[in-house]
Amino acid sequence: MRHLLHMASYSSQTNMHARNLAIVWAPNLLRSKDIEATGFNGTAAFMEVRVQSIVVEFILTHVEQLF
């Protein structure tokens, strides 16, 4: 998480701020066995990834307090 926060510090050059990093990394950091087991597609899968990205973004914006 600290590495991703470090990457977010370069967002003015890369446009990879905490939200974009969360969108990219959330499915890998918070894998959902429900999606993998049932093969969710469409709206259900999108909503699951959305929740994951919100959680990862929260963690990234509060790294110092959490870790």
KEFIDO-194775 format. One record per residue (C-alpha): x, y negated, z; residue number from 1; residue in one letter. Coordinates in Angstrom, 3 decimals. Last residue first. Layout:
BEGIN
{pt {X,Y,Z},NUM,'a'}
...
This chain:
BEGIN
{pt {-0.376,-1.173,8.847},67,'f'}
{pt {-3.974,-2.353,9.074},66,'l'}
{pt {-3.435,-6.039,9.904},65,'q'}
{pt {-0.547,-6.514,7.468},64,'e'}
{pt {-2.283,-4.564,4.703},63,'v'}
{pt {-5.508,-6.583,4.881},62,'h'}
{pt {-5.962,-7.701,1.266},61,'t'}
{pt {-4.710,-4.367,-0.017},60,'l'}
{pt {-7.009,-2.397,2.292},59,'i'}
{pt {-10.021,-4.415,1.191},58,'f'}
{pt {-9.080,-3.911,-2.465},57,'e'}
{pt {-8.756,-0.172,-1.842},56,'v'}
{pt {-12.232,-0.041,-0.266},55,'v'}
{pt {-13.807,-2.090,-3.062},54,'i'}
{pt {-12.109,0.127,-5.665},53,'s'}
{pt {-13.485,3.293,-4.085},52,'q'}
{pt {-17.000,1.865,-3.945},51,'v'}
{pt {-16.832,0.956,-7.644},50,'r'}
{pt {-15.417,4.392,-8.498},49,'v'}
{pt {-18.455,6.022,-6.880},48,'e'}
{pt {-20.847,3.624,-8.610},47,'m'}
{pt {-19.292,4.350,-12.015},46,'f'}
{pt {-19.484,8.101,-11.429},45,'a'}
{pt {-23.172,7.885,-10.570},44,'a'}
{pt {-23.936,5.569,-13.508},43,'t'}
{pt {-22.461,7.702,-16.254},42,'g'}
{pt {-20.895,11.000,-15.402},41,'n'}
{pt {-20.646,13.184,-12.363},40,'f'}
{pt {-18.826,16.466,-13.035},39,'g'}
{pt {-20.222,18.214,-9.999},38,'t'}
{pt {-16.935,19.315,-8.476},37,'a'}
{pt {-14.733,16.435,-9.667},36,'e'}
{pt {-17.207,13.685,-8.803},35,'i'}
{pt {-18.014,15.210,-5.426},34,'d'}
{pt {-14.320,15.875,-4.726},33,'k'}
{pt {-13.774,12.140,-4.825},32,'s'}
{pt {-10.198,10.992,-5.043},31,'r'}
{pt {-9.386,7.971,-2.931},30,'l'}
{pt {-5.831,7.037,-3.934},29,'l'}
{pt {-6.107,8.242,-7.517},28,'n'}
{pt {-9.534,6.780,-8.303},27,'p'}
{pt {-8.593,3.595,-6.418},26,'a'}
{pt {-5.363,2.842,-8.323},25,'w'}
{pt {-6.580,1.027,-11.427},24,'v'}
{pt {-9.569,-0.782,-9.924},23,'i'}
{pt {-7.593,-1.595,-6.783},22,'a'}
{pt {-4.716,-3.046,-8.797},21,'l'}
{pt {-7.188,-5.242,-10.668},20,'n'}
{pt {-8.777,-6.470,-7.434},19,'r'}
{pt {-5.452,-7.051,-5.658},18,'a'}
{pt {-4.019,-9.177,-8.478},17,'h'}
{pt {-2.577,-7.660,-11.627},16,'m'}
{pt {-2.590,-10.744,-13.877},15,'n'}
{pt {1.082,-9.958,-14.605},14,'t'}
{pt {2.789,-13.335,-14.279},13,'q'}
{pt {0.527,-15.068,-11.747},12,'s'}
{pt {-0.168,-11.650,-10.235},11,'s'}
{pt {3.434,-11.234,-9.078},10,'y'}
{pt {2.432,-11.051,-5.390},9,'s'}
{pt {0.049,-8.258,-6.395},8,'a'}
{pt {3.060,-6.007,-7.038},7,'m'}
{pt {4.229,-6.567,-3.460},6,'h'}
{pt {0.739,-5.673,-2.232},5,'l'}
{pt {0.934,-2.516,-4.328},4,'l'}
{pt {4.267,-1.693,-2.699},3,'h'}
{pt {2.841,-2.368,0.757},2,'r'}
{pt {0.000,0.000,0.000},1,'m'}
